[in-house]
Amino acid sequence: MRLAALLIPYFILIGCNSLSSTNTKFIQTTDPSSVLVTEEDITEIKYNVLKDIKITVKKPSLFHEDPSVNIVEGKLKLKAAELGANAIIFVRYEDVGVSLMSRGAITGEGKAVVFIE
């Protein structure tokens, strides 16, 4: 009887808790400065493609400097590092230029890959 008196409040408290069963993946990030960027394929090292990534850097106003390939490359490295990538392959840059909706922009895209040991 004493055991029942102890277990009843326990089960009531457990029933009040909401359990969440999210499928959380922990991704080990990489140092962005160590991410290799190449316009070619890497044939010397085996790799797995993590994801296609794309970044667009826009000129905020007429008075700011035009975006550069170096800025786009840095942002690509940041995004790839967040995915845990070691490199970005098949990188392409496109100068979007000036339009009605943009004062100038450069887009960079490629495949984020992780090396297989």
C-alpha positions as CSV (number, residue, x, y, z in Angstrom):
1,M,0.0,0.0,0.0
2,R,2.9,2.4,0.8
3,L,4.5,1.6,-2.5
4,A,1.2,2.5,-4.3
5,A,1.1,5.8,-2.4
6,L,4.6,6.6,-3.6
7,L,4.1,5.5,-7.2
8,I,0.8,7.3,-7.9
9,P,2.3,10.8,-7.5
10,Y,5.3,9.7,-9.6
11,F,3.1,8.6,-12.5
12,I,1.0,11.7,-12.2
13,L,4.1,13.9,-12.5
14,I,5.5,11.8,-15.4
15,G,2.2,12.1,-17.2
16,C,2.3,15.9,-16.9
17,N,5.7,16.0,-18.7
18,S,5.6,16.4,-22.4
19,L,8.1,14.2,-24.1
20,S,9.5,15.4,-27.4
21,S,11.0,12.9,-29.8
22,T,12.8,15.1,-32.3
23,N,15.4,13.6,-34.5
24,T,18.3,15.8,-33.7
25,K,21.5,15.4,-35.7
26,F,24.7,16.9,-34.3
27,I,27.0,18.1,-37.0
28,Q,30.6,18.7,-36.3
29,T,31.5,22.1,-37.8
30,T,34.8,22.7,-39.6
31,D,37.0,25.8,-39.3
32,P,36.1,27.9,-42.3
33,S,39.7,28.9,-43.0
34,S,40.5,25.2,-43.6
35,V,37.8,24.6,-46.2
36,L,39.3,24.1,-49.6
37,V,37.6,25.9,-52.5
38,T,38.2,24.7,-56.1
39,E,36.5,25.2,-59.4
40,E,37.5,21.6,-60.4
41,D,36.8,18.1,-59.0
42,I,39.1,16.6,-56.4
43,T,40.3,13.2,-57.7
44,E,43.1,12.5,-55.3
45,I,40.9,12.1,-52.2
46,K,37.6,10.2,-51.9
47,Y,34.7,12.3,-50.6
48,N,30.9,12.3,-50.0
49,V,28.8,15.2,-51.3
50,L,26.9,16.8,-48.4
51,K,24.9,19.4,-50.2
52,D,24.8,21.9,-53.0
53,I,25.3,25.4,-51.6
54,K,24.7,28.8,-53.1
55,I,25.4,32.3,-51.7
56,T,24.5,35.7,-53.2
57,V,26.2,38.9,-51.9
58,K,24.4,42.1,-52.8
59,K,25.6,45.6,-52.8
60,P,23.6,47.3,-50.0
61,S,23.5,50.7,-51.6
62,L,24.9,52.8,-54.4
63,F,27.5,54.2,-52.1
64,H,29.0,50.8,-50.9
65,E,31.7,48.9,-52.7
66,D,30.8,46.3,-55.2
67,P,30.8,42.8,-53.8
68,S,33.9,40.8,-54.7
69,V,34.6,37.1,-55.4
70,N,36.7,37.0,-52.2
71,I,33.7,38.0,-50.1
72,V,31.5,35.4,-51.8
73,E,34.2,32.8,-51.3
74,G,34.4,33.6,-47.6
75,K,30.6,33.2,-47.2
76,L,30.7,29.9,-49.1
77,K,33.4,28.7,-46.7
78,L,31.3,29.7,-43.7
79,K,28.2,27.9,-45.0
80,A,30.3,24.8,-45.9
81,A,32.0,24.8,-42.5
82,E,28.5,24.8,-40.8
83,L,27.8,21.6,-42.7
84,G,31.1,20.0,-41.6
85,A,32.5,20.1,-45.1
86,N,36.2,19.9,-45.9
87,A,36.0,21.4,-49.3
88,I,33.7,23.0,-51.9
89,I,34.1,21.6,-55.4
90,F,32.8,22.8,-58.8
91,V,32.6,26.4,-57.6
92,R,31.1,28.8,-60.1
93,Y,30.7,32.6,-59.7
94,E,28.2,34.7,-61.5
95,D,28.2,38.5,-61.6
96,V,24.5,39.3,-61.4
97,G,25.2,43.0,-62.2
98,V,22.8,45.9,-61.7
99,S,19.0,45.6,-62.2
100,L,15.9,47.2,-61.0
101,M,15.9,45.1,-57.9
102,S,19.6,45.0,-57.2
103,R,22.5,47.5,-57.2
104,G,24.9,44.8,-58.0
105,A,25.5,41.2,-56.8
106,I,27.7,38.2,-57.2
107,T,26.5,34.6,-56.7
108,G,28.7,31.7,-55.8
109,E,27.7,28.1,-55.8
110,G,29.3,24.7,-55.5
111,K,29.1,21.3,-53.8
112,A,30.1,21.0,-50.2
113,V,32.0,17.7,-49.6
114,V,33.5,15.8,-46.7
115,F,36.6,13.7,-47.1
116,I,36.4,10.0,-46.4
117,E,39.2,8.7,-44.2
